[in-house]
Amino acid sequence: MTQAIIARMLGSTGYEVTAVGLGGQGILRTYGEEGAAAVIREAIGAGITSFDSALVYKGSEDYHGRVWSENLQPRP
């Protein structure tokens, strides 16, 4: 049985995001670029809407951007 991921309001922004997110810190170092992309795609497929990315996370903005550019539909 698959359980739904709990979503919560993000501060006072009006956006709802999942309580479980995917951090960008160790994905690339652990899995390499293709592995990182697969992990991000899996998170998207699981319904995760909270992604952490930062310039200091060794290129995480780039590999998150490559995956997100594959599907340009509007997202919350």
C-alpha positions in Angstrom: 0.0 0.0 0.0 1.4 3.4 -1.0 1.1 6.2 1.5 0.6 9.8 0.4 3.3 12.2 1.2 2.2 14.8 3.7 2.1 18.4 2.4 2.4 21.6 4.4 2.1 25.3 3.7 5.5 26.9 3.1 5.4 29.8 5.6 3.1 32.6 4.4 3.9 32.1 0.7 0.6 30.3 -0.1 2.5 27.4 -1.6 2.1 23.9 -0.4 5.1 21.6 -0.4 5.7 18.1 0.7 7.0 17.6 4.3 9.6 15.3 2.9 12.1 16.9 0.5 15.2 16.0 -1.6 18.4 17.7 -0.6 21.1 18.4 -3.1 24.2 18.2 -0.9 25.3 14.7 -1.5 23.5 13.4 -4.5 26.1 14.2 -7.2 29.0 13.0 -5.1 27.3 9.8 -4.2 25.7 8.9 -7.5 27.4 10.9 -10.2 25.4 13.1 -12.7 23.3 10.3 -14.2 22.6 8.7 -10.9 21.6 12.1 -9.4 19.2 12.7 -12.3 17.7 9.3 -11.7 17.2 10.1 -8.0 15.6 13.5 -8.8 13.3 11.9 -11.3 12.3 9.2 -8.8 11.5 11.9 -6.2 9.4 13.8 -8.7 7.6 10.6 -9.6 6.9 9.9 -5.9 5.2 13.3 -5.7 7.9 15.2 -3.8 7.7 19.0 -4.4 10.4 20.2 -2.0 13.9 20.3 -3.4 17.0 21.8 -1.8 19.6 23.2 -4.1 22.4 25.7 -3.6 25.5 26.9 -5.4 27.7 25.4 -2.7 26.2 21.9 -3.2 28.8 21.1 -5.9 26.7 21.8 -9.1 23.3 20.8 -7.7 21.6 23.8 -9.3 22.9 22.5 -12.7 21.7 18.9 -12.4 18.4 19.9 -10.8 18.0 22.3 -13.7 18.7 19.7 -16.3 16.1 17.3 -14.9 13.5 20.1 -14.5 14.1 21.3 -18.0 12.9 17.9 -19.3 9.4 18.8 -18.3 8.5 22.4 -18.5 4.9 22.2 -17.3 4.0 24.6 -14.5 4.7 23.5 -11.0 3.7 24.9 -7.7 
